[in-house]
Amino acid sequence: MKIRDLYIIFTIKDMKKNVRTYRPGFPRAALACAVAALSLLCCPFGPATEASVESSEPHYFRGRELARAGQFDEAARAFEKAIAEYPGHGEAHYQLGLVYSRRVTDYEKAEREFLAVPDIAMKGGGRPRDDLIFRAGLGLGKLYVKSGRNDLAIRIVRGVLSSAPASAAFDEAFNTLALACYYQRLYDDAIFELRRAIKLNPANTNARFNLKTIRTRLEHFNAAKAYSRSGDRRLAIAEYRIAIGLDPRFIEARHRLGAEFHEAGQHAEALKELRRAASISRSYRKSHEIAFTEGLTLVALGRNDDAFRSFSRAVEAKPGFAAAHDEIGKLHLARGDASAAVNSFIRAIGIEPRTQYVKHLQAALAKQSAGAAASPGR
């Protein structure tokens, strides 16, 4: 099952609950037919026989016992046997996803198991359907946080929260959502979600720990930014390092530390930190800034071809990044390609008409005209 299909499951569930009012003006009969058709598409497993269900249960309960005892490899094999006996065993798929989530090399397997659950849960049986979908969605959200896909984690967790049953572990969902927001640089949102978790369940030690930890990290991070603004680069670097020491995945701290090293002329150190920052999360919403700073650092190291690739990644991530288009134009000009430089500078000016971009365009046009005048037959 694909990610988008999981959203469809949540939508179908809500449509069934609100078939009279879900889309004003949409014919109720047509809507009911659509819901019925989608439900059939989302239920690939046939009816379970009593024998298949009964034969799967011993393996399932054995897997639960092994997981509680910390014997996760054996637990995974037990859950796999339960699923082999009865592919529609939603709880076994969910538990197997949890076990796979414990090992980086099994993250893809865990994702597959969590994504299988909504199809099965829509058939009913076992625990309440909404509860199983909620737990699988939350497990998937936690997996995405662990694997650095925090934008997906936010969408999934918010999706399951919107249709969660009253008995759901809302505090755990808020805690997971907070971590995803934190890694996406949404610090206020992260603190807000953690406060919600603690208000709902004051005994949630994970949420309390995360709130305290994030506040501590942000204290050093904000201190580093203040030192940087005041020109005290030495103390800024020291505070960024403390923040990173508290959280090696603090992507913005690594990015800013790399920028400080670049400004200090320590370009090799800058490149190390910037590449570490880029490796933390593929979905980081400010990845274009990291690529841009990396490009500036590579230019300073005289590695213009590598810098061109970095600036190109920046504009690919954010097409409206004027400064990156300007830097690409400067590299084209350094290569002697005045026409390409002109095009890049025009793009930069179209996005943000800054004086320096206009000056660069004028220089490129002058070089283009000089080249045309020097060319025979023109």
Secondary structure by P-SEA (a helix, b strand, c coil): ccaaaaaaaaaaaaaaaccccccccccaaaaaaaaaaaaaaacccccccaaaaaaaaaaaaaaaaaaaacaaaaaaaaaaaaaaacccaaaaaaaaaaaaaccccaaaaaaaaaaacaaaaaacccccaaaaaaaaaaaaaaaaaaacaaaaaaaaaaaaaaccccccaaaaaaaaaaaaaaaacaaaaaaaaaaaaaaacccaaaaaaaaaaaaaaaaaaaaaaaaaaacaaaaaaaaaaaaaaacccaaaaaaaaaaaaaaacaaaaaaaaaaaaaaccccccaaaaaaaaaaaaaaaacaaaaaaaaaaaaaaacccaaaaaaaaaaaaaaacaaaaaaaaaaaaaaacccaaaaaaaaaaaaaaaaaaaacccc
